[in-house]
Amino acid sequence: MSDAPVDLGWMRLLVEVDRRGSLSAAAEAMGLSQPAVSYQIRTLEQRFGCALLLRLHRGVRFTEDGRRLLAVAIRTVEEVDGLERAIKAARRRPAVRLTTDYAFSGLWLIPRMQAFRAQNPDVDLQIVASQRLGSHWRDTADVAVAFGHRSTFEEGAKLLMPEKVVPVCAPSIRARLQLGVSDDLDMVPRIHLDADPSSPWLDWPAYVAESGIGGNLGHAAGDLRFNTYSMVIQAALGGQGVALGWLGVVDQLLEAGLLVVAGAEVEVPDRGYWLIAANESSPTAQLARWLEAESGVGWRRDERSETAVR
């Protein structure tokens, strides 16, 4: 007797015989001739060394051994058919690819991902984060959320979040400052975001100049420096010092009381996070609409002012 593995092509044949009740009906359903089906059944019975079907006057009936084999065949065929449907459905699901920076993706987008998925269950979202938006981002993405000045982006870009910056820190650090006095920021370490000179966002020296609080908070003993904004915020959450907080990006941390406002707000006109769509596909439009709606729910000015003087 041959030791070659059993050919599995017979499984669907057995399932069709069971469904149709006869070899001729199974042959028609599978696009085969009745002699071809009969031959496969005889070959299978020879392989197993037992009768699998009883030939009746009309149709066939499975023997006990045939039923045992049929149960295996049914399970396997159903699993394979289900897997095929799932794979095809996944390939048909629309997907939209978003590129943005580490701060927006880690602090704003990811905490809100469940909301997007709940509202758009048929759209797969892929996120690609980098420090700055590359010039050829359209080659790999459908939507971009990028930080910069209005003049940086082409016509059609929409401002999601204007640049509004306040010093933020853990509540334990805020307690060391005099209530509402920004000049006391020199009493605690500052947390800096290291960036190249062409970076479009405010740093501590620029914040001091824009806020008009006087002094020089650009460099001081004990200050900390990180090369990603997520690390800056993690240090602030850990009570390591005061960081610049971009309102919109850190709103949820402020609302939860994990961070508190520790100074005056500075707003830079025509600068902030901009939404740019590379195409007009339906998934792209769905994501763009959601981003616009979600970014419209921001940290209110009266809430910020109240927190700053607590």
C-alpha positions in Angstrom: 0.0 0.0 0.0 1.3 3.5 -0.9 2.5 5.7 1.9 1.8 8.9 -0.1 -0.4 11.5 1.7 -4.2 11.3 1.1 -5.3 13.7 -1.6 -7.6 16.3 -0.1 -9.5 17.1 -3.3 -12.2 14.7 -2.3 -13.5 16.7 0.7 -15.7 19.1 -1.3 -16.9 16.1 -3.3 -18.1 14.4 -0.2 -19.8 17.6 1.1 -21.6 18.0 -2.3 -22.7 14.4 -2.3 -24.2 14.9 1.2 -25.9 18.2 0.2 -27.3 16.9 -3.1 -28.1 13.3 -2.1 -26.8 11.6 -5.2 -23.6 11.3 -7.3 -25.2 12.7 -10.4 -26.4 15.9 -8.6 -23.0 16.3 -7.0 -21.3 15.9 -10.3 -23.5 18.6 -11.9 -22.9 21.0 -9.0 -19.1 20.6 -9.4 -19.1 20.6 -13.2 -17.9 17.0 -13.4 -19.2 14.0 -15.2 -20.9 11.3 -13.1 -18.3 8.6 -14.1 -15.6 11.0 -12.9 -17.3 11.4 -9.5 -17.9 7.6 -9.2 -14.3 7.0 -10.0 -13.1 9.4 -7.2 -15.4 7.8 -4.7 -14.2 4.3 -5.6 -10.6 5.5 -5.3 -11.3 7.0 -1.9 -12.9 3.8 -0.7 -9.9 1.8 -1.8 -7.6 4.2 0.0 -9.5 3.8 3.3 -10.3 0.1 2.8 -14.0 0.4 3.5 -17.3 1.3 1.9 -18.1 5.0 2.3 -21.4 5.1 0.4 -24.3 2.7 0.0 -25.8 2.8 -3.5 -29.6 3.0 -3.2 -32.3 2.8 -5.9 -32.4 6.6 -5.8 -29.3 8.3 -4.6 -26.8 7.2 -2.0 -26.4 7.0 1.8 -23.2 7.3 3.8 -22.0 4.4 5.8 -20.9 4.8 9.5 -17.3 5.2 8.3 -18.4 7.5 5.6 -20.2 9.7 8.1 -17.0 10.0 10.2 -15.0 11.0 7.2 -17.8 13.4 6.0 -17.7 15.2 9.4 -14.0 16.0 8.9 -14.7 17.1 5.3 -17.5 19.4 6.3 -15.4 21.1 9.0 -12.5 21.6 6.7 -14.5 22.9 3.7 -16.4 25.3 6.0 -13.2 26.7 7.5 -11.5 27.0 4.1 -14.6 28.8 2.6 -14.8 31.1 5.6 -11.2 32.0 5.3 -11.6 32.7 1.6 -14.5 35.0 2.3 -12.6 36.8 5.1 -9.5 37.3 2.9 -11.6 38.6 0.0 -13.6 40.9 2.2 -10.4 42.3 3.8 -9.0 43.1 0.3 -12.3 44.9 -0.6 -12.3 47.0 2.6 -11.3 50.6 1.8 -8.2 51.9 3.4 -6.8 55.4 3.9 -3.2 56.2 4.8 -2.5 59.2 7.0 0.9 60.7 7.4 1.6 63.2 10.3 4.2 63.9 12.9 5.0 62.1 16.2 3.3 64.6 18.4 0.0 64.7 16.6 -0.1 60.9 16.1 0.9 59.9 19.6 -0.9 62.6 21.7 -3.9 63.6 19.6 -4.8 60.9 17.1 -4.1 57.6 18.8 -6.3 58.4 21.9 -9.2 59.2 19.5 -8.7 56.2 17.2 -11.6 54.2 18.8 -14.0 57.1 18.0 -13.0 57.0 14.3 -13.3 53.2 14.1 -16.8 53.4 15.8 -18.0 56.0 13.3 -16.3 54.4 10.2 -16.2 50.6 10.8 -15.7 49.9 7.1 -12.6 52.0 6.7 -9.1 50.8 7.6 -6.8 53.6 8.8 -3.0 53.3 8.4 -0.8 55.9 10.2 2.7 56.8 9.2 4.5 59.2 11.6 7.7 61.1 11.0 9.4 64.2 12.5 8.5 66.5 9.5 6.3 66.1 6.4 8.4 65.1 3.4 8.1 66.7 0.0 6.9 63.5 -1.7 4.3 62.4 0.9 1.6 62.0 -1.7 3.5 59.0 -3.1 2.7 57.0 0.0 -0.3 58.6 1.7 -3.8 59.9 1.1 -4.1 62.5 3.8 -1.5 64.6 5.7 -1.8 66.5 8.9 1.3 68.8 9.0 2.5 71.6 11.2 3.5 74.9 9.6 2.6 78.4 8.3 -0.2 78.9 5.8 2.4 79.9 3.1 4.0 76.4 3.5 1.0 74.6 2.1 -0.8 74.6 -1.2 -4.3 76.1 -1.8 -7.0 73.9 -0.3 -5.2 73.1 2.9 -7.5 73.5 6.0 -6.3 74.7 9.4 -7.3 72.1 11.9 -5.6 73.6 15.0 -4.1 77.1 15.2 -0.9 77.3 17.1 -1.8 78.2 20.7 0.9 77.5 23.2 1.0 77.6 27.0 3.5 76.4 29.5 2.3 73.1 31.1 3.5 71.0 34.0 2.4 68.4 36.5 0.2 69.7 39.4 3.0 69.1 41.8 5.3 71.5 39.8 2.5 74.1 39.5 2.2 74.3 43.3 5.7 75.6 43.4 4.9 78.6 41.3 3.1 81.8 42.4 -0.5 81.7 41.2 -0.8 83.2 37.7 2.7 84.7 37.6 4.6 83.5 34.4 7.8 85.2 35.6 8.2 82.4 38.2 8.9 79.9 35.4 12.6 80.5 36.1 12.1 78.7 39.4 11.7 75.3 37.8 13.5 73.4 35.0 12.3 73.9 31.5 11.8 71.0 29.2 13.0 71.7 25.6 12.3 70.1 22.3 15.5 69.9 20.3 14.8 70.8 16.7 16.7 72.3 13.8 16.7 76.1 13.3 14.2 75.9 10.5 11.6 74.1 12.6 8.2 76.0 12.4 7.0 75.7 16.0 7.7 77.9 19.0 10.6 77.1 21.3 11.2 78.6 24.8 13.1 81.7 23.6 10.4 82.4 21.0 7.7 81.9 23.5 9.3 84.4 25.9 9.6 87.0 23.1 6.0 86.5 22.0 4.5 86.4 25.5 6.3 89.5 26.6 7.0 88.2 30.1 10.6 89.3 30.0 13.7 87.5 31.1 15.5 84.7 29.3 14.0 81.2 29.7 15.9 79.7 26.8 18.7 78.0 28.7 19.1 77.3 32.4 20.9 74.9 34.7 18.8 71.7 35.2 16.9 72.1 32.0 16.0 68.9 30.0 16.2 68.4 26.3 14.5 65.8 24.1 14.3 65.2 20.4 10.6 64.2 20.2 7.6 66.0 21.6 6.1 62.9 23.1 9.2 62.5 25.3 8.9 66.2 26.3 5.3 65.6 27.4 6.2 62.4 29.2 8.9 64.3 31.2 6.3 67.0 32.1 3.8 64.3 33.2 6.6 62.9 35.4 7.1 66.2 37.2 10.5 66.9 35.6 9.8 70.5 34.8 7.7 72.9 32.7 7.1 72.2 28.9 5.5 74.2 26.2 2.1 72.7 25.5 0.3 73.0 22.1 -3.4 73.4 22.9 -5.3 70.8 20.9 -2.5 68.3 21.2 -2.4 68.2 25.0 -6.1 69.0 25.7 -7.0 65.5 27.0 -4.1 65.7 29.5 -5.3 69.1 30.7 -8.9 68.0 30.9 -7.8 64.9 33.0 -5.8 67.1 35.3 -2.6 65.2 34.5 -1.1 68.5 33.3 -2.1 72.1 34.3 -1.5 75.4 32.7 1.5 77.3 34.2 1.7 80.5 32.2 0.3 82.8 29.6 -1.1 81.6 26.2 0.6 82.7 23.0 -1.1 82.3 19.6 0.7 82.5 16.3 -1.5 83.7 13.4 -1.9 81.4 10.4 0.3 78.7 11.9 -0.6 75.4 13.3 -1.7 71.9 12.1 -3.1 71.8 8.6 -5.1 69.1 6.8 -4.2 68.2 3.2 -5.9 65.6 1.1 -4.0 64.0 -1.7 -7.1 62.6 -3.4 -10.9 62.8 -3.4 -11.7 59.1 -2.7 -14.6 58.3 -0.3 -12.4 56.9 2.5 -10.2 60.0 2.3 -13.2 62.3 2.5 -14.5 60.3 5.5 -11.2 60.7 7.4 -11.0 64.4 6.5 -14.5 65.1 7.7 -13.8 63.2 11.0 -10.5 65.1 11.6 -12.3 68.4 11.0 -15.2 67.6 13.3 -13.0 66.1 16.0 -10.5 69.0 16.1 -13.3 71.4 16.5 -13.8 70.2 20.1 -11.0 72.0 21.8 -9.9 73.2 25.2 -12.0 76.2 25.8 -10.4 79.6 26.7 -12.4 80.0 29.9 -11.4 76.6 31.1 -7.7 77.4 30.4 -7.9 80.7 32.2 -9.6 79.1 35.2 -6.9 76.4 35.4 -4.1 78.9 35.2 -5.1 80.6 38.4 -6.0 77.6 40.5 
